[in-house]
Every structure is written in structure tokens, then in C-alpha cells.
Amino acid sequence: MDGYLYVAVGDKGVYGAVGTDGRRVDLYGGGVLRLRPDGTDLEVYCTGVRNILDVALDAEDEIFTYDNTDEHDWMSRLTHMVDGGEYGYPFDFVPRRPYTLWMMADYGGGAATGALCYTEDALPAEYRGNLFLADFGKRQVLRVVPRRDGATFRADSRSDVFSDPPGDFRPVGIAVAPDGLGLYICDWQHADTKEAVSVGRLLRLTYTGPSHARTRPSWFLDAACGRPCRASLDELVVALSHPARSVREVAQRRLAERGAGAVAALVRLLGDVDAPLTSVAPAIDKDL
């Protein structure tokens, strides 16, 4: 939504990364980098985690990670990541130091991998904003409900998505299906690379109840697929208030293509005190 790509980096770090505009960064250990899609504005977003494999963004671009354990009394951790945050690994995490930020929850030993925040509108309302967290070691996908807690979040509840997964289930990544009614789960399928199995699986978990999705604009599919967009300027601005993030992001990109012609309409949106943050924030992205 804010026009950046966020990149999860493990504890080996990134040294001498150079963006297309010549900006160089060094990340000494695990953390998050961010940059524009064209490779400019590369920067370190936060530091001090061990081996995150994914970055989950909610509807307001709050960032969550599920950190892979290094044992040493610091297990599989769900963390709210903030700009400039330092989370302690590898030197200041046992015991916790007062000058580091901390995790939302510790879910014990395992091998945390994928993380996803559900930001579509097809599932019932209680699923919106939920986190889905994969654990390779435990053969587990967790559903976690985050709640605001001051300037950060707490893990309000958690539950297992699968009650009895197969013995060779090893989830490593999660994505939302295009219709918003399901999750795609990337499954490594075996625990040891020495085993005979040499391929993984792509699984789809589908909600069988009715879709709660609001109707997509008639122009949405063409616009999402890069075809000519028939939407008017006003239609694109209205779409910034759609409950599905996928629709808002397509509208945002198409508004950016309109350049200066979109400014007046976006200024009016910014002046609407009743507009939700999820519609106002795309209007202030630097590319619009």
C-alpha cells in the first residue's frame, strides 16, 4: 500500500546491497529491507531477528514476522516489526535488554517459516486481519488473531488450522487464493533432503461457506492483469475504499499512472475526515 517492497532477510545478512539509484545498505544479521519496485530507495527497515522467511502486511501495512528458532531460550517468535526497530539478536536477546523491542508471542520450539495476513473480504469478518503462520518442524499452520495494544499488538488468540496433518506435511509458504476463499500452502513434503521424495506439493485449503466478498468493479480484472483500464478517475478513487486489499492496490497503481491528473481527486479524499485509513493511506504514496 505504501509503494514499497519488503524483503525478509535471515541472520547471514546482506552486505553491500546496491539499489538502482546507487544507494548502498549493509544489514548485519536478520531483519527487513525495503525498496521501491524499480529498485530505488533501498534501506534497512529493522534489525535484530534471526531467520525470518516471510513478511506479513496487514491492511494498514503493519508488519509481522514469524522467526525461525535458534534454540537458546528464544523459540518460534511472532513479532510486530516497526521502522527502525532493533529486536536484540544475536547479542542482546538472552536475557532481554531494556533497549530492544520484543516479540508478541513465543510459540515454543519449531521451525517457523511462512507468514500471511488475510486482507481480502471473501471470508467471514472474523478472519479479516488474521495471521496465518507456517511451521515446518511442527507440521503446523497457526491462525492468530492480533489485537491493538497501544503502539503495538498482542496475540489475542491462536488455533491450529489442521487437526491431524499428514506425517510428511512441511509447510513453508502461504498465499491467498484469487477468489479470497482459500489459502495456497507451499508444502516441502518431507523433512530430510536425503529422503527419496524430491518434489513438494502445492495445497489449496478452501472455505466451503458462502463468499462475503463485495462485488469487484467491472474494470478490475482488466486493470489487475495489465490490460487497458476503462475506469474513470472517480471510480478509481472510490475503489480505494473497497474492503479487499487486492482491489485497493490495483486502483492505487492505476491512479499513479494518471499522474498529475489524479491529484485534485486525491486531495478531496484526504480532506474527508470520515474516510478509513486504508483508503487515505494509498492517496499519500509518493508515486501518486
C-alpha positions in Angstrom: 0.0 0.0 0.0 2.9 2.4 0.8 4.6 1.7 -2.5 7.5 -0.4 -1.1 8.5 -4.0 -1.4 9.5 -5.5 2.0 12.2 -8.2 2.0 12.8 -10.7 4.8 16.5 -11.4 5.4 17.9 -14.2 7.5 20.8 -14.0 10.0 23.6 -14.0 7.5 22.5 -10.5 6.5 23.1 -8.6 3.3 26.4 -6.8 2.7 26.9 -4.2 0.0 23.4 -4.3 -1.5 23.1 -1.5 -4.0 19.9 -0.1 -5.4 19.3 1.1 -8.9 19.8 4.6 -7.7 23.2 3.7 -6.2 22.1 3.7 -2.6 24.1 1.0 -0.6 23.0 -0.7 2.5 24.6 -3.3 4.9 22.4 -5.4 7.1 24.5 -7.2 9.7 22.1 -10.1 10.6 18.5 -10.8 10.2 15.9 -8.1 9.6 13.8 -6.4 6.9 14.9 -4.4 3.9 12.6 -2.3 1.8 12.8 -0.7 -1.6 10.7 0.6 -4.4 9.6 -1.8 -7.2 12.1 -0.1 -9.5 15.0 -0.8 -7.1 15.3 2.8 -5.7 15.1 4.0 -2.1 16.7 0.8 -0.7 17.0 0.9 3.0 17.2 -1.2 6.2 13.7 -1.2 7.8 14.5 -3.1 11.1 17.1 -5.4 12.6 17.8 -7.9 15.3 15.8 -11.0 14.3 17.3 -14.4 13.4 15.9 -16.2 10.4 12.6 -14.8 9.1 11.4 -16.3 5.9 8.4 -14.0 5.2 6.9 -10.6 5.8 3.1 -10.3 6.5 1.5 -6.9 6.0 -2.0 -6.1 7.3 -4.5 -3.7 5.8 -2.6 -0.7 7.2 0.9 -2.0 6.3 1.7 -3.1 9.9 4.4 -5.7 9.5 4.5 -9.1 11.3 7.2 -11.9 11.1 7.4 -15.4 12.4 11.0 -16.0 13.4 12.8 -19.3 13.0 14.2 -20.6 16.3 17.9 -20.7 17.2 17.0 -22.6 20.4 18.9 -20.8 23.2 15.7 -19.9 25.1 14.4 -17.9 22.1 11.9 -20.1 20.2 9.4 -19.5 17.4 8.5 -15.9 17.8 5.7 -13.8 16.3 6.9 -10.2 16.2 5.4 -6.8 15.2 8.1 -5.1 13.2 8.4 -1.3 13.2 10.5 1.2 11.2 13.9 1.5 12.9 13.2 -1.4 15.3 16.0 -3.4 16.9 14.9 -6.8 18.3 18.1 -8.0 20.0 19.5 -10.9 18.0 22.3 -12.0 18.1 23.9 -10.2 21.1 21.1 -8.7 23.2 18.2 -11.2 23.3 19.1 -13.5 26.3 18.3 -12.0 28.6 16.1 -9.4 27.1 17.6 -5.9 27.2 15.6 -2.8 28.1 16.7 -1.0 24.9 15.4 -3.6 22.5 11.9 -4.2 21.2 10.3 -7.5 21.9 8.1 -10.3 20.5 4.3 -10.5 20.6 4.4 -14.3 21.4 6.7 -17.2 21.8 5.2 -20.5 20.5 8.0 -22.8 21.5 10.4 -24.9 19.6 9.8 -25.4 15.9 10.9 -24.1 12.6 8.8 -21.1 11.8 8.6 -20.3 8.0 5.7 -18.6 6.1 3.6 -15.7 7.4 0.5 -14.2 5.9 -2.1 -11.6 6.9 -5.6 -12.1 5.4 -6.6 -8.8 3.9 -9.3 -9.8 1.5 -13.1 -9.8 2.1 -14.4 -13.2 1.0 -14.1 -15.0 4.3 -16.4 -14.1 7.2 -15.4 -10.9 9.1 -13.8 -12.7 12.0 -11.0 -13.9 9.6 -10.1 -10.4 8.3 -6.7 -9.3 9.6 -5.9 -12.7 11.0 -2.4 -14.0 10.7 -1.6 -17.5 9.3 1.8 -18.8 10.3 3.5 -21.9 9.0 5.9 -24.1 11.0 8.0 -26.7 9.0 9.1 -28.5 12.2 5.8 -28.9 13.8 3.8 -29.7 10.6 1.6 -26.8 11.6 -0.3 -23.8 10.3 -1.5 -21.5 13.0 -4.3 -18.9 12.9 -3.5 -16.0 15.2 -5.8 -13.0 15.9 -3.7 -9.9 16.5 -5.2 -7.0 18.6 -4.0 -3.5 19.0 -2.2 -2.9 22.3 -1.1 0.7 22.5 1.5 1.3 19.8 2.0 -2.4 19.1 -0.1 -5.6 19.0 -0.8 -8.6 21.2 -1.7 -12.1 20.1 -5.3 -12.3 21.2 -5.9 -15.9 20.3 -4.4 -18.8 18.3 -5.6 -22.0 16.9 -4.4 -24.8 14.7 -5.7 -24.8 11.1 -5.2 -28.5 10.8 -6.2 -31.0 13.5 -4.3 -34.0 12.0 -1.9 -33.1 9.2 -0.2 -35.9 7.3 3.2 -37.0 8.6 5.0 -35.6 5.6 3.4 -32.2 5.8 6.1 -29.5 5.9 4.6 -26.0 5.2 7.0 -23.3 4.1 4.8 -20.6 2.5 1.2 -19.3 2.4 -0.7 -17.2 -0.1 -4.3 -16.2 -0.5 -6.2 -17.7 -3.5 -7.5 -15.1 -6.1 -11.1 -15.5 -5.0 -10.2 -14.8 -1.4 -11.9 -18.0 -0.2 -8.9 -20.2 0.2 -5.2 -20.4 1.1 -2.5 -21.9 -1.1 0.1 -23.6 1.1 3.5 -24.5 -0.3 4.5 -27.9 1.2 8.1 -29.1 1.2 6.5 -32.6 1.8 9.5 -34.2 3.5 11.7 -33.5 6.5 15.1 -34.5 5.2 16.7 -33.8 1.8 18.2 -37.3 1.9 14.8 -38.9 1.6 13.6 -40.3 -1.8 10.9 -37.7 -2.3 12.3 -34.9 -4.5 9.3 -32.7 -5.1 7.0 -30.7 -2.9 3.3 -30.0 -3.1 1.0 -27.0 -3.5 -2.1 -27.4 -1.4 -5.3 -25.4 -1.5 -7.4 -25.0 1.6 -10.9 -23.8 0.7 -13.6 -22.2 2.8 -16.9 -24.0 1.9 -19.3 -21.4 3.2 -20.7 -18.5 1.1 -18.4 -15.8 -0.1 -18.7 -12.5 1.7 -16.8 -10.6 -1.0 -18.2 -7.3 -2.2 -18.6 -7.2 -6.0 -15.5 -6.2 -7.8 -15.7 -3.2 -10.2 -16.3 -4.2 -13.8 -12.9 -2.8 -14.8 -11.0 -4.7 -12.1 -9.9 -7.8 -13.9 -8.5 -5.9 -16.9 -6.8 -3.4 -14.7 -5.3 -6.2 -12.5 -4.0 -8.1 -15.5 -2.3 -5.1 -17.0 -4.8 -4.5 -19.8 -6.2 -1.1 -20.7 -8.2 0.2 -17.8 -11.6 1.7 -18.6 -12.2 3.1 -15.1 -12.8 6.8 -14.6 -10.8 8.8 -12.2 -13.7 8.9 -9.8 -14.2 5.2 -10.0 -10.6 4.6 -9.1 -10.8 6.9 -6.1 -13.9 5.1 -4.9 -12.1 1.8 -5.2 -9.6 2.9 -2.6 -12.3 2.3 0.0 -13.0 -1.3 -1.2 -12.6 -3.8 1.7 -10.3 -6.1 -0.4 -6.7 -5.0 -0.4 -6.3 -6.5 -3.9 -8.8 -4.0 -5.3 -7.3 -1.1 -3.4 -3.8 -1.9 -4.7 -4.9 -2.1 -8.3 -6.8 1.2 -8.0 -3.7 2.7 -6.4 -1.4 1.6 -9.3 -3.8 2.8 -11.9 -4.2 6.2 -10.2 -0.4 6.5 -10.2 -0.5 6.1 -13.9 -2.8 9.1 -14.2 -0.1 11.3 -12.8 -0.9 15.0 -12.0 -4.4 14.5 -13.3 -5.3 12.5 -10.2 -4.1 15.0 -7.6 -7.3 17.1 -7.2 -9.4 14.0 -6.6 -7.0 12.6 -4.1 -6.7 15.9 -2.2 -10.5 15.8 -1.8 -10.2 12.3 -0.4 -7.6 13.4 2.1 -9.9 16.1 3.2 -12.6 13.6 4.1 -12.4 13.1 7.8 -14.7 10.1 7.7 -12.6 8.2 5.1 -11.0 5.0 6.5 -7.2 4.9 6.9 -7.0 2.1 4.4 -8.3 4.4 1.7 -6.5 7.5 2.7 -3.0 6.0 3.0 -2.8 5.0 -0.7 -3.6 8.5 -1.6 -0.5 9.9 0.0 2.0 7.4 -1.5 4.8 9.4 -3.1 4.1 8.0 -6.6 0.6 9.4 -6.6 
